[in-house]
Amino acid sequence: MTDDSGRDSMEDDDAQVRYDQARYVEDGQYEPLLSEKDLTRVDIGDGGDGIAPDDAESVDSPLPDDLTRDSLELPELSEPELARHYTRLSQMIYGIDSGPYPLGSCTMKYNPKFTEDVAALPPASVHPDRSERSVQGTLEVMYRLQDYLGRIGGMDAVTLQPPAGAAGEFVGIRVAAAYHEHNGEGHRDEVIIPESAHGTNFASAALGGYDVVSLPSDEDGRVDLEALESALSENTAALMLTNPNTLGLFERDIDEIAEMVHDVGGLLYYDGANLNALLGRARPGDMGFDVMHYNVHKTFATPHGGGGPGAGPVGVVDELAPFLPAPRVREGDQRTKSGEPTYELFEPEHTIGKVHGFHGNWLVLVKAFAYIARLGDEGLADASAKAVLNANYLASRLEYDVPYEPFHHEFVASAGDQDAADVAKRMLDYGVHPPTTKWPEIVPEALMTEPTEVESKDTLDRLAAAFNAVAAEDSETLANAPERTTARRIDQTSAARNPRLSWQALEEDES
């Protein structure tokens, strides 16, 4: 591509990346710990060497001796020193507010700040033991969110209780099991899952007591109908499917797949991970899916990651509604003085029971509700359109091969002769977050990429330039990456198996 001056526009992009890289080098410096900043630490306790405050006293602790410290060293720093320390740490952490975060499948979406404001409103702070009469506003929001999600997914009933997507999967599997058991078909002990499915699918099915039957893909990266026919039997409880799948490909034979599963008495389970590609255009319920979970962080921009609370609502068709967790919310028989409906909690007839405290992670659900309500039908459809457009545009700019198409909101490129993990580490040197790597395994050295709907064309061009700069580099450069980040390459296997969870532990190891 050239501009009016005849220069290659990708050269300009590379120059921009080099500028960003230089700035990132400047940022990638070590930030000392607070204890390292303070040369005279205060030691509170008996026999300390530091300067103890005048009112320091030794206090008997009710805790066992092995859980009690004799002294506690605290750094003594000024307010500016503290503020600069934590600001510096925040600048060293790459997040969705720092730049593009193209993790395919995991979907790290920008979280609009207005949803945080809504969740912080005083009326959202509801004690779980308050009476139904005193929390009508809360119940109305829950009822309306159930309705929103049901209409978006084409489901007849929704529970908001599961505290994460994986928990939603497990609830969906337990609902399916309860349904089969109730119908006298407890012998169904197999769940069919495509090889490219999310790892949580296999784990959820196994945790639910099922044997997992792995399903290979065809040469186009979609469900192999002949393999599915062979896998189906009277023992089939469900087929778990993502559509579009993990390659970003829509399962064109979904009507036939649904019919095949239903013909043997099985249920069709929809993994909601890729619902972001379908908003306003297609609904899992209309495709024949019987049960689904919603990943609200992927589709409706609630926070993701960090070990914090999540939400994974589950929707089902009418036949499965009696088995959903309790309680659910419905309109009551009474009306207010102004004629408005009232809301009440109820227990489905054959419920699998309660799966989470209160009504799920309430404030996460408030954020999802606010996001859906603000965007509306047109906004949600526009979000999915831009997610698909951004993914296809970014893929068109890459030097790496993208073997499967046409795709939707995400794609899987191949690093070819390069090691995908090395590519990811080298991209850190260019100041951008890498994509998901090494998965799905049907693409060699996979670079699974999802830019989401929020990124501008300029941002996508800069991201493509970073990809292409790495694609042109030699193996030695990649093997030594990252070179400019605060933390260099680590032994990931040892770090995972023997994590150092405290600075004290690190000091003891070094001594």
N, C-alpha and C positions, 0 to 999 in steps of 0.2 A: 504494500500500500504506500502511495506517495502523496504529498501535498502539492500545492500549486508551485512551490519552489523546486520541486523535483526530489526533495529529500524523502528518505524512507521514514514514515511516521513511527514505525516501530523503533527506529534509532532514538527518536525523541522520547519515546516511552522508556527505553533503556536508560537514557540520561536521567530521566526523572527517578527511576528506580535507584540509580547510582547515588543520586542526591539523597534520597530517602535512606539508602543504606549507610551513607556517611553520617547522617543524623542519628541513625540507630546505633552506630558504633559509639558515638558520643554518649548515648544514653546507657549503653551496656556496661556500666561501671559498678563495682562492688559497693554496696551500702552496708556500713558496719552495724552491728547490733547496738541497741541502746547501752548495754553493759560495756561495749567496746568504746563508745563515745565518752562515757563518764570515767574519768581517771580516779575519782574518789567516790566509790559506791558506798551507799549507806547499808550497813549490816544490822538488821533488827534481830536481836536474840542474845543469848548468853555467850560471852567470850568472843564477840565479833571484833574484827580488826578495824572496821570502819567507824564513822562518826554516828552514833545513835542519837535519835531525838531525845530531848529531856524527858518526855512522857512515855518513853518506851518501857514496857513492863513484860516480864515473863508471865505467860498465861498458861495455866494447866489446860490441856486439851483432852476432850473425851474420846478422841480417836486413838487407835492402837499406836504403839511406838513406831512401828514400821511405816505408818502413814503420816507421821508427824515430823516436820522439819525443826531442828533446833534453832536454825537461823534462816533469815530470808534476806538476800541481798537485793536491794532496789537501787537502780540508777537515779541520780539526782540531776535532772536537766531542766533547762528553762523551757518555757512554752514555745518560743520560736524553734528551738532545737527539736522538740517533739513534733511540732507541726511539719517541719521540713522532712523529718525522718519518715513519717507516715505518707506524706505526699510523694516522696521519692520511691517508697515501696510500691505505691499505687501506680507510678509511672513505669515501674519495672515489670508489671504484670500486664500481659496482653489479654484484652477482653473485647467483647462485642462493641463496647464504647470506644475502643482504640482504633479499630479498623475492620476490614472484611474478615470473616471467620468461616471459610468455605468448607466446613466439615460435612461431607456427604453423609446421609442417613441420620447423623446425630442432630443436624439442623440447629445451628446456633443463630437464632433470630434476634434482631435488635428488639429490646423491650421498651416500648414507648413509655415515657415518664408519666403521662397523665394517668395511666392505670395504677401507678404507685400512689399518686395523689388520692385516687378514689378509694383504694384499699386503706389509706391512712385516715379517712374520715372517721370521726368519733362513732357514728352509728354502726360502723363495721366491726367495732370491738364488742363482740357479743359473748357473754358467758355461756358455755354449753348447757348449763343446767337451768337456764331461764325458761319460763313457761311459754307454751306456744302462743298464748294470747299476747305476751309482751314482746315477741319477736316476729310479728307479722311481716314487717319489711324484709327481714332476713329470709323468711320462708318464701316470700314472693320472688325475690331475686333468684333463689334456688329453683323455684318452679319455672320461672321464665328461662333460666339457663338450661334446665332439662328440655324445655320446649325448643329452644334454639338448636341445641345439639341434636335432638331427635330429627328436626326438619333438615338440618344440614347433612346428616348421615343417612336419612331415609329410614330411621328406626322408630319404633312405636313407643318405646319406654327407655328411660335413662336413669342410671344411678350415678351419683356424684361422689360416692364414698372412697373409691380407691385412691391412695395417696401418691401414685406415680403410674407411668405407663406400664411398667413391668407388673405392678400390682394389679392394674386393670386387666392385663393378660391373664393373670392367675384367676381373677374373679370371673372373667369370661369362660375360662376352662372349667371352673367349678360350677358355674351356672349350666354349662353344657352337660357336665356329668350328672348334675341333679335332675336335669330334664330327661336324660336317657334312663336314669335309675327309676324315676317316677313312672315312665312308660314301660317298665319291665324289661329294659334292654341294657341292664348293667354289664352284660357280657362285652359290650363295645369297649375295647381297651387299647385302641390304636388311634394316634393322631398323625396325619400326613403333613409333612412340612417340606417345602422346597429347599434345596441345598443352599440357595442364596439368601434364605430368610434371616432375619435378625436372630442373634444368639439367644435372646430372651424367649423367643418362640419355643425353641427346643427345651430350654430350662423350665418354662411355665408348664408345658405339657408333661414333662417328666415329674415336676413337683406335684402336679395334679394327679399323679398315679398312672399316667398313660405310657405305653410303649411308643417310641417315635419312629415313624417310617419316613426315611429321607427320600425326596423326590428330585431326580435330576432335571436339568433344564434342556431344552432342545437347542439346535444350532443357532437359533435366533435369540436365545437368552430368556425365553419364556417357558411356561409350563409345557412339558412334553405330555401330550394327551395320551399317547400309548402307554407311557410309564405310569400315568395317573390311573388309567384303566386297570393296569396290572396291580396297582397298590390298593385299589378300593375293594372292600369286602364287607361282609355282614359285621365285621369287627371294627369297622371305621366309625369313630365317634365324630371326627371333624377333620377338615382340611383348613390349615391356617395359611392365609395368603395376604400378601401386600400388593396393592394395585394402585398406581404403577409399582412395579417391583423394585428391587434394590439396584437395578441397572437404570432405573428411570423409565422403563418400558411398560407401556400399558398392555395388560393381558387381553388381547383382542378376542380370545375365545372364552371370555368370562361367562357368557350365557351358557355355553356348552359345559363348561367346568361346573357351574352351579347345578345344572341338571344332572350331571353324572354323580355328583356327591349326594344330591337329594334322592336320586333313584335307589341308592343303597341304604338310605335312612340316616345318612350322616348330616352334620351341620357345616355350614361354610362360615369360617371365622375371618373377620377383616382386621388386619393389623393397621391401625390408623396412622402409622408413622409417615406415610406419604399422602395424607389427605390434603396437604397444602397444594398439591397439583390439581385437585379436582373441585375446589370450592366454587360453587355457583355454576358448575358445568356437569357434574355427574355425582351420583350418590350411591354408596355401597349397597344400601337397601334395595335400590332399583336394579342392581346387578345380581341380586339373589343371595346376598350375605345375610346371615341370621343373627350374628352377634359381632360386635366390634368394640374396640377401645379407642379413645381419643387421646392423642398426645397433645395436651393443650400448649405445651411449650413449643412444639414444632409448628402447630397450626395457628394458635391464637396468641402467640408472643408473650407467654408468661415466662418467668425466669427459669433457667435450665442450668443444672450443674452445681458444683460446690457442696454437694451433700445436703442441701437445704430441702425444704418441703416442695412437693410437686403435686400433680393431680392427674389421674387417668380415668375419667368417667367411662362408663360402659353402656352401650346402647344395645337393645335387643328387639326382635320382632315380637308380636303379641303372644305367640306361643310360649316364649321364654320369660315373659314379664313376671309371672308369678314366682319365679325362682330368684329374682334379684335380691341383693342385700337389703336389710331393714335398718332404719326406716327410710321411706321415700316421702316425697311431698306431693300433695294433690290439693285441688280446690275443695273447700269444705262446703257443707250444705247451707251454712249461715251466710248472711250478707251484713256489711257494715251499715250504719245509719244512712250513709250517703249512697248506698247501693253497690259498693265495691265488694269484690269477692274476698272471702277469708281463706286461709290456708291451714292445712293440718298435716301431721305426720301419720303415716300408716305402715302397716307391716304386710308385705305381699304374702299371698296364701301359702306358698311353698318355699319361702325365703331360705337362702343358704345361711342367713344370720347376719350379724354385724361384722364388718371387715375392717373398720377403722373408727376411731373416736370421733365424737360429734358428727359432723356431716362432711367428712373429707377435710382437706386442708382449705378451710373456708376462704381465707384471704387470697389464695391463689385462684380460687374459683371466681372471686369478685373481679380479679384482674381479667380473666378470660371473658367474663360477662361484659365488662366495660369495653373491651376490645371489639367484641362482636357487635355490641349495640352501637358503637360509634361508626364502625365501617358499614354496617347494614349489608343488604344483598349486593348492591353495586360495588361497594368497597371490597367485600370478600372476593367477588368474582374478579375484580381488578387485581387484587393481590396475587391470586393464582396465575392470572395471565402474565403478570410481570415476573413471577418466579420462573415460569416456563421460558419466557423471552430471555431473561438474564442468563439462565443456564445454557441455552442454545447459542446465545451471542458469545459468551465466554469460551465455550467449546470451539467455536469457529475461529478464535484467535490463537489457539494453542498449537505449538509445534508437536506436541505429543499426539499419539494416535488414539482416537475414540472409536473402538471397534463395534459398538452396538448403537443403533439409532433406528428410527427417530425416538428421542427420549423426551421427557417432560421437565420436571423441576430440578433434576440432578442428572449427572452423567458420570461414567467411569472411564477415565483415560488410562492408557498403559504407559508406564515409564520405559518400556522396552528393555534395552540393555542396562539401563541404570537400575539401581536398587531403590525401590519406592521409599523406604525408610530414610535413605540418604538424601533423597530429593526433599523430603519433608524437613529434615534437619537443616539443609542448605537454604530453604526458603525462609527460615527464621533469620538468617543473615541479611535478607533483603527487607526485613521489617514487616513481613506479612505472616499470617498464620497459614500453615499448610492444610491440605485436604486430608480426609481419612485415607489411610494407606493399607495395602496388602489385602484388601477385602472389597468386594466378594472375590473369592479365589478363582472364579472362572475367567477372570481377566488377569493376565500375568502382570505382576508388579503394579497392582491397581492403585490409581489415584482417584478416589471417589469424591466428587466435588459438587457442592450445592451453594451457590452464591445467595440464595433467597431473593425475595422481591424488593428489598430495601436499597440495594446497591445501585449507584448511578453508573452511567456508561463510562464516565471518567475513572471511577474506582475499578470497574471491571477491566478497563484497558491497562491500568497500572498493575492489577493482579495478573493479567495475561503476560505482561512484560516480565514480571518476576518468574512466572512459570518458565517462560522461554529463555530467560537468562540462565536458569539452572539447567535447562535441557541442553544448552550448548557447552556446559562445563565438563571437565574430565573427571574420571573416577577418583583420582587422588584428592582433588578439591572437595568432592562430595564426601569422601570417607573421613575427612578431617573436620567437617562441618558439625555443629555451628562454631564459628570462630569469634563472633562478635557479640554474642549474648552473655549475660552475666553468668549464667550456668552453662558450662560446656557439655560435651557429650558424656553421658554417664552409662554405666553398666545397668541397663534397665531390668534385666533378669534378677540381678542381685538386689537392686533397689526395691523391687517388688517383693522379693522373698525375705529380705532382711532390712526392712526400712529403719532408718534412724529417725526417731520421732521426737527427739529433744536435743537441744544444744549441749546439755550436760552429757548425754550419751556420746555425742561426737567428741567432746573434749576427753572423755575417759578412753575412747578408742584410740585417739591420737597419742595419749600418754602411755 
